[in-house]
Amino acid sequence: MNYLRLGHNGLAVRLPAGEQLQALLTKTGPLLTTSANHPDEPTAATIQAARQYFNSNVDFYIDGGNLSGSVPSTIIGVVDDAVEVLRPGAVIIKT
């Protein structure tokens, strides 16, 4: 679990907008996964780039097409009911 937390006291939760991923999650329930990149590396925008990062260390890949130009996920932290934007992204959070 330390690898996933990377020294932080929490975990990120993603709620995907893509219909294919929502359908998968309806069947499987929540999945524990990583981002499509190593820390401090560019996000993999294609399935080929993700395979270069992770090789066979990932159970399965879903080809979402070429996602270059996509806005990354917004990451927030919530502590004592206070919202902090940790990484601005696709969802605009007004604090």
N, C-alpha and C positions, 0 to 999 in steps of 0.2 A: 504494500500500500504506500510505502514511502516514495516509490518511484512515481506513482500517480499524483501524489501530493506535492512533490518537489520542494519539501521543506515548509510548506504552508500548513495552516491548521484547518483547512477545509478542502472540499472538492468542488469542481465546477459541474454544473448540471446544464445540459443543452436540451432545448425543446425545438427539434428541427421543423422547418416549414415544409420541406419536401414531402409530397404525398407518398412516394415509395418508402421513405424512411418511417413515416408515420404508420404505414401499413405493416411494416416489419415489426415495429415496436408494439403494435396492437397484438401481434401474434406472440412475440417473445417476452414482452415486459421490458423494463429498463435494461440497458446494456452498459457494462463498464468498458470504456474505450479510451483511447488517447486522441489527441489532435492529429491531423494529417501532416505532422512535421515533428522534428526533434526540437527541444527547447532552443530558442534564439536562432532557429533556422527558418527560411521561407516556407510558407504553407505549400504543400503539394497540391497543385491545381489539376492534376490528371491522375488517373489510376496508375499510369506508368511511373510517375514521380513518386507516388505513395509506395509502390512496390520497391523502388530503389531505396527509399528510406528504411523500410521495415522487412523486406524480403519475406521469408516464411515465418517471421515472428508474429504475424497477424493471422487469426483464424480464417477470416474471409474478407474480401474487398467488395464494395458495391461501386460500380462504375456510374458516377453521376455526370459523366461528360467532362468537357473542359471547363473548369471553373475559374480560369484566370480572368481577372477583372471583377470577380465577385467580392463583395464587401465581407470582411470577416465577422464572426460572431461578436456581439457586445458581451463583455464580461463585467459583471457587477459583484460587489461584496455587500453582504447585509450583516451588520453587527449592531445589536441593541436597537433594532428597527431603523437604523440609519443606512441609507443606500449610498454606496460609493462606486463610481464607474472606474473599473480597473483597466479596461481597454474599450475605447469607443468603437462602435461597429455598426452593423445593419440596423439595430434597434436604437432609437434615440431615447435616452433616459434623461428626463428633466429632474434635477435635484434641487 
